[in-house]
Amino acid sequence: MEDDSLEVAMCRNRLCGLVAATFTPMTHDNEINLSVIGQYIDYLVKVQGIRNIFVNGTTGEGMSLSVEERKLVAEEWINQGKGKLDQVIIHVGSLSIKESQHLAEHAAKCSASGIAVISPFFFKPQSTDALVEYLKEVASSAPGIPFYYYHLPEITGVSLNVVELLDGIEKKIPTFRGLKFTSSDLLDFGQCVNNYKDKFDLLYGKDELLLSAMVLGATGAVGSTYNYIGNLYKRMLTDIERKDYNLAREQQAVVQEFIGYMTRLGFGVAENKAIMMLVSGIPLGPPRLPLVKCSEEKKAKILDKLKILGWLK
């Protein structure tokens, strides 16, 4: 309880601490399954102690959903999360700026806590100025809520220097609040923190490198594994706050050993979703094509690993 109070005090009016990148529940015939989102929220809050979420991002297969599906999913998380969740950030990025603007308007009307946008990755912005102009146009469609840039160069191929993007961005995008930085480039991220920590929410997106990012000064983190081992990461953050880096390293080592194992096995959305179902018992269904569901053979290996780690009830 004391740790939760500390986190709330630190994060008042800011998006910080742990933010779960949520999975999108599906039926076995690949339709969105809104009926389990209430159960999902209760699990995050009561079991993992997670009260902030990032919806329709990579983990949520947002780019594989139709615009209408994304709106329905966003509405359900926002409505079911009232009084339970602190912040619900809706990712509205799309290959079409018109779709992004439409989704941004919808998120604002639904009282989302904020919106996030990934860079387009078919026709890519060729300069920082072009990317900022794109972000500005989307943000202008939801002028009353915080705006975040979602930096994911491994997927988008847009590797523009983020510290340069942040220079003066609030003058062009008044609602700009911060970013989700999902890259191993800790040089760029470290410079973002050094120059802008007091101005923006700087959230890191590589779960296996969370300790490094927090020591650099990240204000929080957005990740998929926070869905099912959020408590482990919360202990790590408490250790960091107490400057007990030996204990924090022990927690990070467990995470790295697990993610390293899963990476060798093949660690995508399908496997991540399977882990969440095994740990939580929530029926999330398979991923949507072109992703294929986790094989029974791989699921058995994952189950054995989870038992060894003691992550199953």
Buried (B, 14 or more C-beta within 10 A) or exposed (E): EEBEEBBEEBBEEBBBBBBBBBBBBBEEEEEBBBEBBBBBBEBBBEBBBBBBBBBBBBBBBBBBBEBEBBBBBBBBBBBBBEEEBBBBBBBBBBEEBEBBBBBBBBBBEBEBBBBBBBBBBEEBBEEBEBBBEBBBBBBBBBEEBBBBBBBBBEEBEBBBBBBBBBEEBBEEBEBBBBBBBBBEBBEBBBBBBEBBBEEBBBBBBBBBBBBBBBEBBBBBBBBBBBBBBBBBBBBBBBBBBEEEEEBBBEBBEBBBEBBEBBEEEEBEBBBBBBBBBBBBEBBBBBBBEEBEBBEEEBBEBBBEBBEEBEBEE
